[in-house]
Amino acid sequence: MTGPIEEQPSLWQQSDLLSLVSATPALSPAAQPKQVVARDPSPSNRYPQPRSTPSNLLILDTETTGLEPVSAQCIEVGAVLFHVPSRSVLSQVSFLLPAAANPAEHVNGIAAEVTRLPQPWQAGLQHFLALLAGADAVLAHNAAFDAKWFGLGPLPAIDKPWICSMDDIEWPPERHLRTSPSVRDLALAYGVPVWAAHRALTDCTYLVQVLERCANLEDLLKAAMEPKLLYRANLPYAERHKAKQAGFRWNEPVRGAWSRRLSERQALALAFEVQRVEADSQVA
């Protein structure tokens, strides 16, 4: 489930796979970037946001054999159809997808040979399609990561709006969460017992139990669905910690800069200046 933030890897997020990749070093003063960037890959930029708070959310998570679809595959899908007004689970599904190998077994705990045991994954996929059809929007923790596995192989393309519980939702300050919290930290902040290392449906269950405890969930979702654009932080090297604290990520997706997707309201509320990054453009 995340991007290359400068912190220790955890076994509680899909983004733990990023621990397989070396962190990018901090920018030196002489190498301050002057470029903008290539395309913003965030799913909420690919699909229009809903005009109203969704009634049914499809909360989903994936486990994969690597970081990128070009060299890896989705090995598990978990999903829960959640009714927002009543804070209720309507239906759920989890299924494995057969894999020849799983180099990320030490992260997700799924042996490739287990995925090849006789099991009705096709029926699970049909159940998932039914849940997707009944959803107004899709919610995932690090939606940008999960979204890129759909539309490939047996998994369907998803044309519903996406909401990222890691980056789009502004969790209440009294929960004392850092920017872009892990699923584990989010669960603990809401008093949800963390009882197992993550699998796809386990992480969905944690998110469901967090949302069940949100009295102001509709307000959180409404703010999360504000249109967002990609911004880069305009900060000197010595103050780069401010960008990290505000949830900006180094080198992702803007190469050689701290960047983050923000609504206009969020951008104006920052204590430092930011520069909008034009999508689909790149300056050397």
C-alpha positions as CSV (number, residue, x, y, z in Angstrom):
1,M,0.0,0.0,0.0
2,T,2.8,3.5,-0.2
3,G,5.5,5.7,-1.5
4,P,9.2,6.0,-0.6
5,I,8.9,8.0,2.6
6,E,12.1,8.0,4.7
7,E,11.1,5.5,7.4
8,Q,11.5,1.9,8.5
9,P,9.5,-0.7,6.5
10,S,6.5,-2.3,8.2
11,L,4.8,-5.6,7.7
12,W,1.4,-3.9,8.0
13,Q,1.1,-2.0,4.7
14,Q,1.0,-3.1,1.0
15,S,3.7,-0.4,0.6
16,D,6.0,-2.7,2.5
17,L,7.0,-4.0,-0.9
18,L,8.9,-0.7,-1.3
19,S,11.4,-2.0,1.2
20,L,12.7,-4.0,-1.7
21,V,13.8,-0.8,-3.3
22,S,16.6,1.4,-2.0
23,A,15.6,4.8,-0.7
24,T,16.4,7.9,-2.8
25,P,19.0,10.2,-1.2
26,A,18.1,13.7,-0.2
27,L,18.6,16.5,-2.7
28,S,21.9,18.4,-2.4
29,P,21.8,22.2,-2.5
30,A,23.6,22.2,-5.9
31,A,21.1,19.9,-7.4
32,Q,17.8,21.7,-6.7
33,P,15.3,20.5,-9.3
34,K,14.1,22.8,-12.0
35,Q,11.9,20.3,-13.8
36,V,8.2,19.8,-13.4
37,V,7.3,16.1,-14.0
38,A,5.7,13.4,-16.0
39,R,2.2,12.3,-15.7
40,D,0.5,12.1,-12.2
41,P,-0.6,8.5,-12.0
42,S,-3.0,9.0,-9.1
43,P,-6.3,7.1,-9.7
44,S,-8.4,10.1,-8.6
45,N,-6.9,12.0,-11.6
46,R,-7.9,9.3,-14.0
47,Y,-11.5,9.0,-12.9
48,P,-14.0,11.8,-12.0
49,Q,-14.8,12.3,-8.4
50,P,-18.4,11.6,-7.2
51,R,-20.6,14.7,-6.8
52,S,-22.0,13.6,-3.5
53,T,-20.8,11.5,-0.6
54,P,-21.0,7.8,-1.7
55,S,-23.6,5.6,0.0
56,N,-21.8,2.3,-0.8
57,L,-18.0,2.1,-0.6
58,L,-16.0,-0.8,-1.9
59,I,-13.1,-1.1,0.4
60,L,-10.4,-3.1,-1.3
61,D,-6.8,-4.3,-0.8
62,T,-4.4,-6.3,-2.9
63,E,-1.3,-8.4,-2.2
64,T,1.2,-8.6,-5.0
65,T,4.4,-10.4,-6.0
66,G,6.3,-7.1,-6.6
67,L,6.0,-3.4,-7.1
68,E,5.1,-3.0,-10.7
69,P,2.7,-4.9,-13.0
70,V,5.4,-5.1,-15.7
71,S,7.4,-7.6,-13.6
72,A,4.9,-8.8,-11.0
73,Q,1.3,-9.8,-10.6
74,C,-1.6,-9.4,-8.1
75,I,-1.7,-12.5,-6.0
76,E,-4.7,-11.7,-3.7
77,V,-7.7,-9.4,-3.7
78,G,-9.9,-8.6,-0.6
79,A,-12.9,-6.4,-0.7
80,V,-15.8,-5.3,1.5
81,L,-18.9,-3.5,0.4
82,F,-19.6,-1.0,3.1
83,H,-22.8,1.0,3.6
84,V,-21.8,4.5,4.8
85,P,-25.1,5.8,6.3
86,S,-25.5,2.8,8.6
87,R,-21.8,2.0,9.0
88,S,-22.6,-1.6,8.0
89,V,-20.8,-4.3,6.1
90,L,-23.1,-5.6,3.3
91,S,-20.9,-8.3,1.8
92,Q,-17.2,-9.2,1.4
93,V,-14.9,-11.5,-0.6
94,S,-11.3,-12.6,-0.6
95,F,-9.6,-14.8,-3.2
96,L,-6.1,-15.8,-4.3
97,L,-4.9,-15.7,-7.9
98,P,-2.7,-18.5,-9.1
99,A,1.0,-17.6,-9.2
100,A,4.1,-19.4,-10.4
101,A,6.3,-17.6,-7.9
102,N,6.0,-15.0,-5.1
103,P,9.3,-13.1,-4.4
104,A,7.4,-11.0,-1.9
105,E,6.3,-14.0,0.3
106,H,8.4,-12.7,3.2
107,V,6.2,-9.6,3.1
108,N,2.7,-11.0,2.5
109,G,3.1,-14.5,3.8
110,I,1.5,-16.1,0.8
111,A,3.3,-19.2,-0.6
112,A,3.0,-19.4,-4.4
113,E,2.2,-23.2,-4.1
114,V,-0.8,-22.3,-1.9
115,T,-2.3,-20.2,-4.6
116,R,-2.1,-23.1,-7.0
117,L,-4.2,-25.4,-4.8
118,P,-7.6,-26.2,-6.1
119,Q,-9.9,-23.3,-5.1
120,P,-12.7,-21.4,-6.7
121,W,-10.9,-18.2,-7.5
122,Q,-13.1,-17.6,-10.6
123,A,-16.2,-17.6,-8.4
124,G,-14.5,-15.2,-6.0
125,L,-13.8,-12.9,-9.0
126,Q,-17.4,-13.0,-10.0
127,H,-18.4,-12.0,-6.4
128,F,-16.0,-9.2,-6.6
129,L,-17.5,-7.9,-9.8
130,A,-20.9,-7.9,-8.2
131,L,-19.7,-5.9,-5.2
132,L,-18.0,-3.5,-7.6
133,A,-21.2,-3.0,-9.5
134,G,-23.0,-2.1,-6.3
135,A,-20.4,0.5,-5.1
136,D,-20.5,4.3,-5.7
137,A,-16.8,4.6,-5.0
138,V,-13.7,2.5,-4.2
139,L,-11.6,3.1,-1.1
140,A,-8.1,1.7,-0.6
141,H,-5.1,2.5,1.5
142,N,-2.6,3.9,-1.0
143,A,-5.1,3.7,-3.8
144,A,-2.5,4.6,-6.4
145,F,-0.7,1.3,-5.8
146,D,-3.8,-0.9,-5.7
147,A,-5.5,0.8,-8.7
148,K,-2.7,-0.1,-11.2
149,W,-3.3,-3.8,-10.9
150,F,-6.8,-3.6,-12.2
151,G,-7.5,-3.9,-15.9
152,L,-4.7,-6.5,-16.1
153,G,-5.1,-10.2,-16.5
154,P,-8.3,-11.5,-15.0
155,L,-8.9,-8.3,-12.8
156,P,-11.4,-5.9,-14.3
157,A,-10.7,-2.2,-15.1
158,I,-12.3,0.0,-12.5
159,D,-14.1,3.1,-13.7
160,K,-15.5,4.1,-10.3
161,P,-14.1,7.1,-8.3
162,W,-11.2,6.2,-5.9
163,I,-10.6,7.5,-2.4
164,C,-7.3,7.0,-0.7
165,S,-7.6,6.5,3.1
166,M,-3.8,7.1,3.4
167,D,-3.5,10.4,1.5
168,D,-7.0,11.8,0.7
169,I,-8.7,11.5,4.1
170,E,-7.7,14.1,6.7
171,W,-7.9,12.2,9.9
172,P,-8.9,14.3,13.0
173,P,-5.9,15.8,14.8
174,E,-7.0,14.4,18.1
175,R,-6.1,11.0,16.8
176,H,-2.5,12.1,16.7
177,L,-1.7,10.4,13.4
178,R,1.2,11.3,11.3
179,T,0.6,12.3,7.7
180,S,0.0,9.2,5.5
181,P,-0.5,6.8,8.4
182,S,-0.1,3.1,8.0
183,V,-3.2,0.8,8.3
184,R,-1.8,-0.4,11.6
185,D,-1.3,3.1,13.1
186,L,-4.8,4.1,11.8
187,A,-6.4,1.1,13.5
188,L,-4.7,1.6,16.8
189,A,-5.6,5.3,16.8
190,Y,-9.3,4.3,16.6
191,G,-9.0,1.6,19.2
192,V,-9.2,-1.3,16.7
193,P,-7.2,-4.3,17.9
194,V,-4.4,-5.3,15.6
195,W,-4.5,-9.1,15.8
196,A,-2.8,-10.4,12.7
197,A,-0.1,-9.5,10.1
198,H,-1.7,-8.1,7.0
199,R,-3.5,-10.1,4.3
200,A,-5.8,-8.4,1.8
201,L,-9.1,-9.0,3.7
202,T,-7.5,-8.4,7.1
203,D,-6.5,-4.9,6.1
204,C,-9.9,-4.3,4.7
205,T,-11.4,-5.4,8.0
206,Y,-9.2,-2.9,9.9
207,L,-10.4,-0.1,7.6
208,V,-14.0,-1.1,8.0
209,Q,-13.7,-1.0,11.8
210,V,-12.0,2.4,11.6
211,L,-14.9,3.8,9.4
212,E,-17.4,2.3,11.8
213,R,-16.0,4.4,14.6
214,C,-16.1,7.7,12.6
215,A,-19.0,9.8,13.7
216,N,-18.2,12.4,11.1
217,L,-17.4,9.9,8.3
218,E,-19.6,11.7,5.7
219,D,-17.6,15.0,6.3
220,L,-14.3,13.1,6.0
221,L,-15.3,11.5,2.7
222,K,-16.7,14.8,1.4
223,A,-13.4,16.6,2.1
224,A,-11.4,13.6,0.7
225,M,-13.3,13.9,-2.6
226,E,-12.4,17.5,-3.2
227,P,-10.6,17.8,-6.6
228,K,-6.9,17.5,-6.2
229,L,-3.9,18.6,-8.2
230,L,-0.2,17.7,-8.0
231,Y,2.0,20.2,-6.2
232,R,5.7,20.4,-5.5
233,A,7.1,22.1,-2.4
234,N,9.2,25.2,-2.9
235,L,11.5,24.8,0.0
236,P,15.3,25.2,0.5
237,Y,17.3,22.1,1.2
238,A,17.6,23.0,4.9
239,E,13.9,23.0,5.3
240,R,13.0,19.8,3.4
241,H,11.8,18.3,6.7
242,K,8.7,20.6,6.5
243,A,7.7,18.9,3.2
244,K,8.0,15.4,4.7
245,Q,6.0,16.4,7.8
246,A,3.3,17.7,5.5
247,G,3.0,14.4,3.7
248,F,5.0,15.3,0.6
249,R,7.0,12.4,-0.9
250,W,10.5,12.6,-2.3
251,N,11.0,11.7,-5.9
252,E,7.4,10.4,-6.3
253,P,5.8,11.1,-8.7
254,V,7.9,14.3,-9.3
255,R,11.5,13.3,-10.0
256,G,14.0,15.2,-7.9
257,A,11.4,17.0,-5.7
258,W,9.0,16.7,-2.8
259,S,5.4,16.5,-4.2
260,R,1.9,15.7,-3.1
261,R,-1.6,15.8,-4.5
262,L,-3.6,18.5,-2.7
263,S,-7.0,20.3,-3.0
264,E,-6.8,24.0,-3.4
265,R,-8.0,24.4,0.2
266,Q,-5.1,22.2,1.5
267,A,-2.5,24.0,-0.6
268,L,-3.6,27.4,0.7
269,A,-3.4,26.1,4.3
270,L,0.2,25.0,4.1
271,A,2.9,27.0,6.0
272,F,5.2,27.1,2.9
273,E,4.8,27.8,-0.8
274,V,4.0,25.1,-3.3
275,Q,4.0,25.1,-7.1
276,R,1.4,23.3,-9.2
277,V,2.8,20.6,-11.5
278,E,1.2,20.4,-14.9
279,A,0.2,16.8,-15.7
280,D,1.6,15.1,-18.7
281,S,4.5,17.5,-19.0
282,Q,8.2,17.3,-18.2
283,V,11.1,19.8,-18.2
284,A,14.6,18.5,-18.2
